């Protein structure tokens, strides 16, 4: 998770979220011998979801509001 998101602090939270999701979906694990790859798959999806949501939030903050744009227009 740290490699994917670039922050150890954020990665710790995402790993906790991974275990919560894994526990909630434990009934979906049909072959216990693949639990490790199953868990890593959940972790990857949790991290990618975080990055996607973070990107959406960044894009929202980068777009100026229309009222702000009106202030920037010089009437002369």
C-alpha positions in Angstrom: 0.0 0.0 0.0 2.8 2.4 0.8 4.3 1.9 -2.7 1.0 2.5 -4.3 -0.1 5.6 -2.4 3.3 7.0 -1.5 2.6 7.7 2.2 3.2 5.3 5.1 0.5 7.0 7.2 -2.2 6.8 4.6 -1.1 3.2 3.8 -1.7 2.2 7.5 -5.2 3.4 7.2 -5.7 1.6 3.9 -4.4 -1.7 5.4 -6.9 -1.4 8.2 -9.7 -0.8 5.7 -8.4 -3.9 3.7 -8.7 -6.1 6.8 -12.2 -4.8 7.5 -13.3 -5.5 3.9 -11.6 -9.0 4.0 -13.4 -9.9 7.2 -16.7 -8.7 5.7 -16.1 -10.8 2.5 -14.5 -13.9 4.1 -17.4 -16.0 3.0 -16.4 -15.3 -0.6 -13.0 -17.0 -0.2 -13.7 -20.5 -1.6 -10.1 -21.8 -1.6 -8.2 -21.0 1.6 -4.9 -21.8 0.0 -5.1 -18.6 -2.0 -5.9 -16.3 0.9 -2.7 -14.4 0.5 -3.3 -13.4 -3.1 -7.0 -12.8 -2.3 -6.0 -10.4 0.5 -3.4 -8.6 -1.7 -6.1 -8.2 -4.3 -8.4 -6.5 -1.8 -5.5 -4.3 -0.7 -4.8 -3.2 -4.3 -8.4 -2.4 -4.9 -8.7 -0.4 -1.7 -5.6 1.6 -2.6 -6.7 2.2 -6.2 -10.1 3.4 -4.9 -8.3 5.8 -2.6 -6.2 7.2 -5.4 -9.2 7.5 -7.7 -11.2 9.4 -5.0 -8.2 11.5 -4.2 -7.8 12.4 -7.8 -11.5 13.4 -8.0 -11.1 15.6 -4.9 -8.0 17.3 -6.3 -9.8 18.0 -9.6 -12.7 19.5 -7.8 -10.4 21.8 -5.8 -8.5 22.8 -9.0 -11.6 24.0 -10.9 -12.4 27.6 -10.0 -15.9 28.6 -9.1 -17.8 30.7 -11.7 -18.2 33.5 -9.2 -14.4 33.5 -8.6 -13.8 33.7 -12.4 -16.1 36.8 -12.6 -13.8 38.6 -10.1 -10.8 37.9 -12.2 -12.3 39.4 -15.4 -11.0 43.0 -16.0 -13.9 45.1 -17.3 -11.5 47.5 -19.2 
